[in-house]
Amino acid sequence: MKRIVVYYSLSGNTEEAAKKIAEKLGADILRVDTVKPMPKAFFAQILVGGGQVAMKRIPEIKPLEKNMSDYDEIILGTPIWNSKGVPAINAFLKDVDAAKKVTSVFTLCGGGEIKKCMDALASQLPNLKNSVSLLDKKHEDAKDNSTKIDKFVESIVNG
C-alpha cells in the first residue's frame, strides 16, 4: 500500500508530527501551502486565520508537488483553528477523489474543541477510520504525543 502524509503547518507543530508519522509508516510526505502566505506576526495570524475559518473562506493553495492519484491512502494532518480544521486543508479536501483516500487524521491544538473539528472533517471524509488529537508542544500534556503517535501509526498499519 502506497501512503502519503499530507499536512498544513503554520507554527511547525503539525509538521513535526507529520514527519514522525511519515517516517514510522515509510510514507511520502507533502506540505499543503496557500498561495497567499499568512502574516508573520502572531496576533495577525490569529485575526486572519480565525477570520478565514469563521467566514468559511477557502484559499487558493499552491500546486501540489505530488499526484494524489499515485497513492492508495492519505493520512491528513491539521492544526485546529477556531475549533475547526484550517482553510488550507479544506482547500485540499475540495478534491473529492483525494478526500476519499483519507483514512486517518491527526490534529494539533493548544486545547480547543477537538470534537467540533473532527466532526467537521469527518463529514468530508467518507473513509475515515483513525484519528488522534495531539497537543501543542507548549502544552503540559504534550509529553504524551509520542505515545499517541505510536498508537495512531499502529492503528493505521493494522487497518
N, C-alpha and C positions, 0 to 999 in steps of 0.2 A: 504494500500500500504506500503510495506516494503522498506525503503530508507536507503542509506548509503552515507556518505560524504567521498570521497577518495581524499587525497591531498598529496602533497610533500611540504616540507618547509625546507629551509636552515637557514634563519635568525630568524624564529619564526613568521613573519608577516602572512604568509598563514595559519599556524597552529592556530593562534589566531582567524582568521576569520572562519576557518573550525569548530572550537569548538562552536563559536557563532551560526553559521548556523545549525549545527547538533542539538544543544540544542533547538533552536527555532522550528525545524522541528520534534523533537523527533526521530531523526535518529541515527543510529550507525555511528561510525567514524573509519577511517582506514588511517594510515600514510604509504605512499609508501617510501621505502628507498633503496638505492643502496647497493650492496654487498661491493663495494669498496667505502669507505666514501670520501667525499670532503675534501680538505685540510682545516686546521683550520684558516690559515691566509687569510684575506680578499682579498689581491692582488692575491694570488694563486687561490682563489676561482673564481675570475673573469677570470683568464687565463684558468683554467681547465674547468669551466662551460661554458664560452663563446666559448672555443675551441670545446667542445663536441657539442654544438649547431651548430656552423659553419660547422663542419665536419659531421653533422647528425649522430653522434655516439649514439647508443642505448646501454646503460649499462645494466648489469645484475642487476635485483632487487631481494631483499630478498623475500623469500616465503611469500605470503600474509597470514595474521592471520585469515582472514575471507574468506568464499567462495562466490564469486560474484554471483553464480547461486542461492543463497538464497535470493537475492534482486530483487525487481521489478524496482527500479530506482536508478541511481547513480548520485550524484552531485559531480562534479570534481573541485578541486582547484589547481591552479598552479601559481607560480611566473612567471614573464616574464624575460627571459634572452636573450639578443641579439635579441630582438623583436620577440621572439618565446617562446613556452612552453618549460619546462625543459626536458632534456633527460629521467629522471626517469618516468615522466608522459607518454612520448612517449613509453617507455618500457611497462608500464601498458596497454596502448592502443593497443599493439600488440595482446592482447586477444580480438578478434573481437566480441565475444559474450558480453563481458563487455562493449566495446565501443558502442554497440547498445543500452545498457541500460542507457548511459549517456544522460540525458535530459537537464542538466543545468551545466554551468561552471562559476566559479568565478576566476578572475585573480588578481594578485597583482603586482604593479610595482612602480618604482620611477619616472615614467614619460615617458617611452619609447613608441614605436609604438604598441599600443594595437590592432589596427585593423589588423596589419600583423599577430600578434599572434593568434587572434580569427579566422582569415581566415585559418591559418594552422591547428588549432584544429578542426574547423567546417568541414574541408574536411575529417576528420577521424570519425566524429560523425554524423551518418545519422539521429538521432532523437533529435538533439539539438533544444531546444525551448527557453531557458532562459540563459541570460548571464549578468554578471555585472563586471565592472572593478573597483577595489579598489586601493587605493594608499598606498604606504609605510607609516608607521606611522610617519616618519620623514618629510614627505611632508606637506606643509602648508594646503592643502585641504583635508588631511586625516580625518579631523573632520566630513566630510560628509559620511564617511564609514558606520557608524551605520544606518543612514537613507537609504543608498543604500542597506545594508544587509536586512533591514526590507522589502523594496520593492521587493527585489530578492526573499526572502522567501515567500512573499505574492503571487508572480507570480508562484512559484512552487506549492504552495498549491492550487491555483485556476486553475491550469492546463493550 
